[in-house]
Amino acid sequence: MTALTAKPGSEDDTENLSCSMNQTLRRLLTYLTRYRFRLFLSVLFMIGFSVAMGILPALMGLATDVIAGKGSPDDLTRILLFFMIDATALWVCGHLAQHLLSLISQEALFTLRTELFTHIQSLSLSFFDRQPIGELMSRVSNDTDVIDQFFSNGIQQVLQSVTTIIVLTLVMLIINPVLTLLVYLAVFGMLAISSTIARISGPAFEHMQEGLGELNGFAEERLAGQKVTIAYNQQESTSKGFTKLSQQVAWTGGRAQFVALTSMPAATIMSNLQMILLLVVGGAMVMEGDIQLGELVAFLGLSSCISSPLSQIFSEYALIINASAGASRVFRILDEQPVVADLPDAVTMPAIKGDVIFDAVDFSYVPGRTVLKNNTFHALPGNIFGLCGPTGAGKSTIINILTRYYDIQSGSITIDGVRIDEVVQDSLRIQIAQVLQEPFLFSSTVLDNLRYARSDATDEECIAAAKQAGAYEFIMAQPHGFETYLNDGGSNLSQGQRQMLTIARAMVSEPHLLILDEATSNVDTRTEKLIQSGLLNLQQGKTSFIIAHRLSTIRHADCILVINQGEIVERGTHDDLMAAKGFYYSLYVSQFRGKLSAITGFV
């Protein structure tokens, strides 16, 4: 919340923010400069537009002198003809410049969006652990939207305005340097005003974007948990929470917009002051015979032509600052580097046979807070290993480091004698299938969800996997069978049906190593039996690791690892561990005799 109400800091902080905004804008503009040739053509047409605009006041000045008796009607006719040619050139150059820049802007935005989303896909899981999904969605959508506005409208207006100012300034200097100086007295006043506005509104826009990210995160979380909200009758408090955050965003945004938009009336005042100075000083010069009346009229027209693009720049100022704030947040993600990275000489993982060795493995998510301590075990090809223990003991962490979602601090993990930190991550993970506790399906057809595991899988292979997983019958009972469209997360299926689909999806991937993370803990006993049948088919011939809450699901395991506080405290078959009457025995008895309260310190 503090980000929404924070006040600008010291002068040094403000200068740093201003410097940061300039750097961000320069980096943002590099997405346009990638298309140098078309950008060059666009600038040429803008120069042509500006020259044509500068000719118009000059023609008006010549026409004034002719009307004042210093020319003939034929001269006026020629001026009219030149005016028509110049107006045509003005339209053609302006249209072509805007068209080319529009194309460049959209391609630049496409590149930025693609880079952002692709880069997010490359980041390690630790990034997502500390980044709320709503915040990420805000950066992918809201922040890129304000950049889109800048690319689509702001940059075109600003670039054309800057080009016009430069060209017309050169023309004015040629006509009369003294009057040009008067014009730029007002221009310098506008620049001073804009500098002050940037120092105030820049941080405000940054706070507004941060607030929008927090607001999106709140909405994402509450909508995802709507059933819980309704169940506990928290609709009113949720609405109040959203309203409070929304009001803070509105207040910050209003403050930012108010400060930024004061540039427009300030520009209007300075423009009128400029016109008054020109009329007073220029009129006196005409009366003294230093310049002709037509020259003054031309200069008034030129100064007006400069005032218009200056006002345009100031009217886009709020958009520029907002885009800078959004871009800085996008670039912070683009500058993130994967914590888990392939070594420069990483090799492709050979086809896995399933010989897995953990040798004295230590791991911590946060430095200094060890989660796994001295974990050592050896799984032979085709073995089924069960992992059990209290919540938070480290069971899922073992799986996370086996699939190399995180790197270990010490020890080694090898598969078939190959260290997993020396191979390309993708070549390792593509051979490992996972069935998780919470099944996740995408908004697509049943067939597409099955093929997600292996894009080149045929329809026949997907159907065969569904049959093995016990999912075929309920799929065919759907309105369109395998072409039935699933809602977000597969919400139009039951929990058990979703789990059976994830098992079928794992089968389609033709894995060499299998991980089951409490795959049946959220379903009823009848559904569990159906799922277990599919899992047994999936496990055949594969080294399997099963994280179990229901200990009955690992009774058949070749070896059960009992984990407590990050350490393997017992290991062996179900019968061996029961005979030892140790930690595993206590867990098992508590489940099947209802004596959980007797050992709450262990569970």
C-alpha positions in Angstrom: 0.0 0.0 0.0 2.9 2.3 0.7 3.8 2.5 -3.0 0.4 4.0 -3.7 0.7 6.8 -1.1 4.4 7.5 -1.2 5.5 11.0 -1.6 8.4 12.1 -3.8 11.7 11.8 -1.9 14.7 14.1 -1.8 15.9 16.1 -4.7 18.6 13.5 -5.5 15.9 10.8 -5.6 13.8 12.9 -8.0 16.9 13.5 -10.2 17.6 9.7 -10.2 14.0 9.0 -11.2 14.2 11.6 -14.0 17.5 10.0 -15.2 15.9 6.6 -15.0 12.9 7.8 -17.1 15.2 9.1 -19.8 17.1 5.8 -19.9 13.9 3.8 -20.0 12.6 5.9 -22.9 15.9 5.5 -24.8 15.7 1.8 -24.3 12.1 1.7 -25.4 12.9 3.7 -28.6 15.5 1.0 -29.6 12.5 -1.2 -30.5 11.7 1.4 -33.2 15.2 1.9 -34.4 15.4 -1.8 -35.3 13.5 -0.8 -38.4 16.0 1.8 -39.6 15.2 2.0 -43.3 11.5 2.5 -42.8 12.1 4.8 -39.9 14.5 6.8 -42.1 11.9 7.1 -44.9 9.3 8.2 -42.3 11.6 10.9 -41.0 12.2 12.1 -44.6 8.5 12.4 -45.2 8.1 14.2 -41.9 10.8 16.7 -43.0 8.9 17.1 -46.2 5.7 17.7 -44.2 7.5 20.3 -42.1 9.0 22.1 -45.1 5.6 22.2 -46.8 4.1 23.6 -43.5 6.8 26.3 -43.4 6.1 27.3 -47.0 2.5 28.1 -46.2 3.1 31.1 -43.9 5.8 32.3 -46.4 3.2 32.2 -49.2 0.8 34.1 -46.9 3.4 36.8 -46.4 4.0 37.1 -50.1 0.2 37.3 -50.7 0.0 40.1 -48.0 2.7 42.1 -49.9 0.9 41.7 -53.2 -2.4 42.8 -51.7 -0.6 45.8 -50.2 0.2 46.9 -53.7 3.6 45.4 -54.2 2.6 43.0 -57.0 0.1 42.2 -59.7 -2.9 39.9 -59.9 -0.8 37.5 -61.8 1.5 37.2 -58.9 -1.5 36.4 -56.6 -2.6 33.7 -59.1 0.9 32.1 -59.0 0.9 32.2 -55.2 -2.5 30.5 -55.2 -1.1 27.8 -57.5 1.9 27.2 -55.3 -0.4 27.1 -52.3 -2.4 24.2 -53.9 0.8 22.3 -54.8 2.2 22.9 -51.3 -1.1 21.7 -49.7 -1.0 18.5 -51.7 2.6 17.9 -50.8 1.7 18.5 -47.1 -1.1 15.9 -47.2 1.0 13.3 -49.1 4.0 13.6 -46.9 2.0 13.6 -43.7 0.0 10.6 -44.7 3.0 8.5 -45.8 5.0 9.5 -42.6 2.1 8.5 -40.3 1.4 5.2 -42.3 5.1 4.1 -42.1 5.4 5.0 -38.5 2.2 3.2 -37.6 3.5 0.0 -39.2 6.8 0.3 -37.4 5.1 1.0 -34.0 2.9 -2.1 -34.2 5.9 -4.3 -35.2 7.9 -2.8 -32.3 5.0 -3.5 -29.9 4.7 -7.1 -31.3 8.4 -7.6 -30.7 8.3 -6.3 -27.1 5.2 -8.3 -26.2 6.7 -11.5 -27.7 10.1 -10.9 -25.9 8.3 -10.3 -22.6 6.2 -13.4 -22.7 9.0 -15.6 -24.1 11.4 -14.4 -21.5 8.9 -15.1 -18.7 8.7 -18.7 -20.0 12.5 -19.0 -19.7 12.6 -17.9 -16.0 13.1 -20.4 -13.2 10.4 -21.4 -10.8 11.9 -19.2 -8.0 10.8 -16.2 -10.0 7.2 -17.3 -9.9 7.5 -18.1 -6.3 8.0 -14.4 -5.5 5.9 -12.9 -8.2 2.1 -12.9 -7.9 0.2 -14.0 -11.0 -1.9 -10.8 -10.9 1.2 -8.7 -10.9 2.6 -10.6 -13.9 -0.7 -10.3 -15.8 -0.6 -6.5 -15.1 2.8 -6.3 -16.7 1.9 -8.4 -19.7 -1.4 -6.6 -20.3 -1.8 -3.2 -18.5 1.9 -2.1 -18.9 2.1 -3.1 -22.5 -1.2 -1.3 -23.2 0.2 2.0 -22.1 3.3 1.3 -24.2 1.0 0.5 -27.1 -0.7 4.0 -26.7 2.8 5.6 -26.7 3.9 3.7 -29.8 0.6 4.1 -31.6 -0.1 7.8 -30.8 2.5 9.5 -28.7 5.7 8.7 -30.6 4.1 9.7 -34.0 2.9 13.0 -32.6 6.1 13.8 -30.8 8.4 12.8 -33.7 6.5 14.8 -36.2 6.3 17.8 -33.8 10.1 17.7 -33.1 10.8 17.5 -36.8 8.5 20.4 -37.5 10.0 22.5 -34.8 13.6 21.9 -36.1 12.7 22.7 -39.7 10.6 25.8 -38.9 13.3 27.1 -36.6 15.9 27.0 -39.4 13.4 28.8 -41.7 12.8 31.5 -39.1 16.5 32.0 -38.4 16.9 32.6 -42.1 14.1 35.1 -42.2 14.8 37.1 -39.0 17.1 36.0 -36.1 15.8 38.7 -33.8 12.1 37.6 -34.1 13.2 34.0 -33.7 14.8 34.8 -30.4 11.5 36.3 -29.2 9.7 33.1 -30.2 12.2 31.0 -28.2 11.8 33.1 -25.1 8.4 31.5 -24.8 9.8 28.1 -25.9 12.3 28.1 -23.0 9.5 29.0 -20.6 7.6 25.9 -21.8 10.7 23.7 -21.3 11.1 25.0 -17.8 7.5 24.2 -17.0 7.8 20.7 -18.5 10.9 19.9 -16.5 9.1 20.8 -13.3 6.1 18.7 -14.3 8.3 15.7 -15.0 9.9 15.9 -11.6 6.5 15.7 -9.9 4.3 13.5 -12.1 7.0 10.9 -13.0 7.1 9.3 -9.6 3.3 9.6 -9.4 2.8 7.6 -12.6 5.2 5.0 -11.4 3.2 4.6 -8.2 0.0 4.4 -10.2 1.3 1.5 -12.3 2.5 -0.3 -9.2 -1.0 0.2 -7.7 -2.6 -1.2 -10.8 -0.5 -4.3 -10.5 -1.5 -4.7 -6.9 -5.2 -4.2 -7.8 -5.0 -6.8 -10.6 -3.4 -9.2 -8.2 -6.1 -8.7 -5.7 -8.8 -9.2 -8.3 -7.1 -12.3 -9.8 -6.8 -14.0 -6.4 -10.4 -13.2 -5.2 -12.0 -14.3 -8.5 -10.0 -17.6 -8.5 -11.2 -18.2 -4.9 -14.8 -17.1 -5.5 -16.2 -20.4 -4.1 -14.4 -19.8 -0.8 -15.6 -16.2 -0.8 -19.2 -17.2 -1.2 -18.9 -20.1 1.3 -17.7 -17.8 4.1 -20.0 -14.9 3.1 -17.1 -12.6 2.4 -18.5 -10.9 -0.7 -19.0 -7.6 1.1 -15.5 -7.5 2.6 -14.0 -8.5 -0.7 -15.8 -5.7 -2.5 -14.6 -3.2 0.2 -11.0 -4.4 -0.2 -11.2 -4.0 -4.0 -12.9 -0.6 -3.6 -10.2 0.6 -1.2 -7.4 -0.4 -3.6 -9.3 1.0 -6.5 -9.7 4.3 -4.8 -6.0 4.5 -4.0 -5.2 3.8 -7.7 -7.8 6.5 -8.7 -6.3 9.0 -6.3 -2.7 8.4 -7.5 -3.8 8.4 -11.1 -5.8 11.6 -10.7 -2.8 13.3 -9.0 -0.5 12.1 -11.8 -2.8 13.2 -14.6 -3.6 16.5 -12.9 0.0 17.5 -12.7 0.9 16.2 -16.1 -2.1 17.9 -17.8 -1.3 21.3 -16.4 1.3 21.4 -19.1 -1.4 22.0 -21.8 -2.8 25.2 -20.3 0.7 26.4 -19.5 1.7 25.8 -23.1 -1.3 27.8 -24.2 -0.4 30.7 -22.0 3.2 30.8 -23.2 2.0 30.5 -26.8 -0.3 33.6 -26.4 2.6 35.4 -24.7 4.8 34.6 -27.7 2.2 36.0 -30.1 1.8 39.2 -28.1 5.6 39.7 -28.1 5.8 39.2 -31.9 2.9 41.6 -32.6 4.4 44.3 -30.4 8.1 44.0 -31.4 7.3 43.0 -35.0 4.8 45.8 -35.4 7.3 48.3 -34.2 9.8 47.0 -36.7 7.3 47.3 -39.6 6.5 50.9 -38.5 10.3 51.7 -38.4 10.7 50.1 -41.9 13.1 47.4 -40.7 10.9 44.6 -42.1 8.0 44.4 -44.5 4.4 43.7 -43.4 4.4 40.4 -45.3 7.5 39.3 -43.5 5.8 39.9 -40.1 2.7 38.0 -41.3 4.9 35.1 -42.4 6.7 35.1 -39.1 3.4 35.1 -37.2 2.3 32.1 -39.2 5.6 30.3 -38.6 5.5 31.0 -34.9 1.9 29.6 -34.8 3.1 26.5 -36.6 5.8 26.0 -33.9 3.4 26.6 -31.1 1.1 23.9 -32.4 3.7 21.1 -32.3 5.0 22.3 -28.9 1.4 22.1 -27.6 1.1 18.7 -29.1 4.3 17.5 -27.3 2.9 18.8 -24.0 -0.5 17.3 -24.6 1.3 13.9 -25.0 3.4 14.4 -21.9 1.2 12.5 -19.6 1.2 9.6 -22.1 5.0 9.7 -22.3 5.5 9.6 -18.5 2.9 6.8 -18.1 4.6 4.8 -20.9 8.0 5.3 -19.2 6.6 4.0 -15.9 5.0 0.9 -17.6 8.2 0.3 -19.7 10.4 0.4 -16.6 8.3 -2.4 -15.0 8.4 -4.5 -18.2 12.2 -4.0 -18.5 12.6 -5.2 -14.9 11.2 -8.5 -15.9 13.3 -8.6 -19.1 16.4 -8.0 -17.0 15.6 -11.0 -14.8 17.9 -13.9 -15.4 17.1 -17.6 -14.8 18.5 -18.8 -11.5 18.8 -22.3 -13.0 20.8 -22.1 -16.2 22.4 -24.6 -18.5 26.2 -24.7 -18.5 28.0 -23.4 -21.6 29.1 -27.0 -22.4 25.9 -28.7 -21.3 25.1 -31.9 -23.2 21.8 -33.5 -24.2 20.5 -36.0 -21.7 20.7 -39.5 -23.2 17.6 -41.7 -23.1 16.9 -42.3 -19.5 17.0 -45.9 -18.2 16.1 -44.9 -14.7 19.1 -45.4 -12.4 18.8 -42.4 -10.0 21.3 -41.6 -7.3 21.1 -38.8 -4.7 24.5 -38.5 -3.0 24.7 -36.3 0.2 22.3 -33.7 -1.2 21.7 -30.4 0.7 19.2 -27.8 -0.5 17.7 -24.5 0.6 15.2 -22.2 -1.1 16.6 -19.3 1.0 20.3 -19.1 1.9 20.9 -20.2 5.5 17.5 -22.0 5.8 18.3 -25.6 4.9 15.3 -27.7 3.6 17.1 -30.9 2.7 20.0 -32.3 4.7 22.4 -35.0 3.5 19.8 -36.9 1.5 21.3 -40.1 0.0 19.4 -42.9 -1.8 19.7 -45.1 -5.0 16.8 -46.0 -7.2 17.4 -48.8 -9.7 15.7 -48.8 -13.2 12.1 -49.8 -12.8 12.0 -49.3 -9.0 9.0 -47.7 -7.4 10.1 -45.3 -4.6 7.5 -43.9 -2.2 8.1 -40.7 -0.3 6.1 -40.0 2.8 6.4 -37.8 5.9 4.7 -34.8 7.6 3.7 -31.7 5.7 6.7 -29.6 5.0 9.2 -32.4 5.5 10.7 -31.9 2.0 9.0 -34.6 -0.1 8.0 -32.2 -3.0 11.4 -30.5 -2.7 13.1 -33.8 -3.6 11.0 -33.9 -6.7 11.7 -30.3 -7.5 15.5 -30.8 -7.5 15.2 -34.1 -9.3 13.6 -32.3 -12.2 16.1 -29.5 -11.7 13.6 -26.8 -11.1 16.1 -25.6 -8.5 19.8 -26.2 -8.1 21.2 -28.0 -5.0 23.7 -26.4 -2.7 25.9 -29.5 -2.2 26.1 -33.1 -3.1 25.2 -34.6 -6.5 22.2 -36.0 -8.4 22.9 -38.4 -11.2 20.6 -40.3 -13.6 22.2 -43.3 -15.3 25.6 -41.9 -14.2 25.1 -38.4 -15.7 25.0 -35.4 -13.4 21.7 -33.6 -14.1 23.4 -30.2 -13.7 25.6 -30.9 -16.6 22.8 -31.6 -19.2 20.4 -29.3 -21.0 17.4 -28.9 -18.8 14.8 -29.4 -21.5 16.4 -32.7 -22.6 16.0 -33.9 -19.0 12.4 -32.8 -18.3 11.0 -34.0 -21.7 11.7 -37.5 -20.4 10.0 -37.1 -17.1 6.2 -37.1 -16.7 4.5 -35.7 -13.6 1.0 -36.2 -12.3 0.4 -33.6 -9.6 -2.0 -33.3 -6.7 -3.9 -30.4 -8.4 -4.6 -31.4 -12.0 -4.3 -28.5 -14.5 -6.0 -28.5 -17.9 -6.0 -25.7 -20.5 -8.9 -24.0 -22.2 -9.0 -26.2 -25.3 -10.3 -29.5 -26.5 -9.7 -32.8 -24.6 -7.5 -34.0 -27.5 -5.4 -30.8 -27.4 -4.9 -31.2 -23.7 -3.7 -34.8 -24.2 -1.4 -33.8 -27.0 0.1 -31.0 -24.9 2.6 -33.6 -23.6 3.8 -34.4 -27.1 2.8 -32.2 -30.0 3.5 -34.9 -32.6 1.3 -37.5 -30.9 -1.4 -39.0 -33.2 -5.1 -39.1 -32.4 -4.8 -42.9 -32.1 -2.0 -42.6 -29.5 -4.0 -40.1 -27.5 -7.1 -42.3 -27.6 -5.1 -45.3 -26.6 -3.6 -43.4 -23.6 -7.1 -42.3 -22.5 -8.2 -46.0 -22.5 -5.2 -47.0 -20.4 -5.9 -44.2 -17.9 -9.5 -45.3 -17.6 -10.7 -41.9 -19.1 -12.1 -43.2 -22.4 -15.7 -43.8 -21.2 -16.3 -40.5 -19.5 -14.6 -38.6 -22.5 -17.0 -40.3 -25.0 -19.9 -39.4 -22.7 -19.1 -35.7 -23.2 -21.1 -33.8 -25.9 -18.3 -33.9 -28.5 -16.1 -36.7 -27.2 -12.4 -35.9 -27.6 -13.3 -32.6 -29.3 -15.2 -31.4 -26.2 -14.0 -27.9 -25.3 -12.8 -27.6 -21.7 -13.3 -24.5 -19.6 -10.5 -22.7 -17.8 -8.7 -25.3 -15.7 -11.1 -28.0 -16.9 -13.8 -26.7 -14.6 -16.6 -28.5 -16.5 -15.1 -31.8 -15.4 -15.0 -33.4 -12.0 -11.8 -33.5 -9.9 -11.4 -37.3 -10.7 -12.0 -36.8 -14.4 -9.4 -34.0 -14.6 -6.9 -36.3 -12.8 -7.5 -39.2 -15.2 -6.9 -36.8 -18.1 -3.6 -35.7 -16.6 -2.6 -39.4 -16.3 -3.5 -40.0 -19.9 -1.5 -36.9 -20.8 1.5 -38.3 -19.0 1.1 -41.5 -20.9 1.1 -39.7 -24.2 4.5 -38.1 -23.4 6.0 -41.7 -23.3 8.1 -40.8 -20.2 11.2 -42.7 -19.1 10.9 -41.4 -15.5 7.6 -40.9 -13.6 6.7 -38.6 -10.7 3.3 -38.8 -8.9 2.8 -36.0 -6.4 -0.2 -37.1 -4.2 -2.1 -37.8 -7.4 -5.1 -39.4 -5.6 -5.3 -37.3 -2.4 -8.2 -35.1 -3.5 -10.6 -37.8 -4.8 -13.0 -40.2 -3.2 -12.2 -43.9 -2.6 -14.1 -45.1 -5.7 -12.5 -42.6 -8.0 -9.1 -43.4 -6.4 -9.4 -47.1 -7.5 -10.1 -46.0 -11.1 -7.1 -43.6 -11.0 -4.9 -46.2 -9.4 -5.6 -48.6 -12.2 -4.4 -46.0 -14.7 -1.4 -45.2 -12.6 -0.3 -48.8 -12.5 -0.4 -49.0 -16.3 1.6 -45.8 -16.4 4.3 -47.1 -14.0 5.1 -50.2 -15.8 8.8 -50.5 -16.7 9.6 -47.0 -15.4 11.4 -45.7 -12.3 8.7 -44.0 -10.3 8.7 -41.6 -7.4 5.4 -41.4 -5.5 4.7 -38.7 -3.0 2.0 -40.1 -0.7 -0.4 -38.7 1.8 -2.5 -41.9 1.8 0.1 -44.5 2.7 -2.0 -47.2 1.2 -0.9 -45.9 -2.2 2.8 -46.8 -1.6 2.4 -50.2 0.1 3.6 -51.9 -3.1 6.7 -49.6 -3.5 10.1 -51.3 -3.7 11.4 -48.8 -1.2 9.7 -46.2 1.0 11.7 -43.1 2.1 10.4 -41.7 5.3 11.3 -38.0 5.5 11.1 -35.7 8.5 12.5 -32.1 8.7 14.4 -32.5 5.5 16.2 -35.8 6.4 15.5 -39.4 5.4 14.9 -40.9 8.8 13.8 -44.4 7.7 13.8 -46.5 4.5 12.7 -49.9 3.4 9.6 -51.8 2.2 6.2 -51.4 3.8 6.6 -54.7 5.7 10.1 -53.8 6.9 9.0 -50.4 8.2 5.9 -51.7 9.9 8.0 -54.4 11.6 10.5 -51.7 12.8 7.6 -49.9 14.5 9.3 -46.5 14.1 8.2 -43.2 12.6 6.5 -44.8 9.5 4.6 -47.3 11.8 3.2 -44.3 13.8 2.1 -42.5 10.6 0.4 -45.7 9.2 -1.4 -46.5 12.5 -2.6 -42.9 12.9 -4.2 -43.1 9.4 -5.9 -46.4 9.7 -6.9 -46.4 13.4 -7.9 -42.8 13.8 -5.2 -42.0 16.3 -3.9 -38.9 14.6 -4.3 -36.7 17.7 -1.8 -38.9 19.6 1.1 -37.9 17.3 0.1 -34.4 16.1 3.7 -33.3 16.7 4.7 -35.6 13.8 2.0 -34.8 11.3 
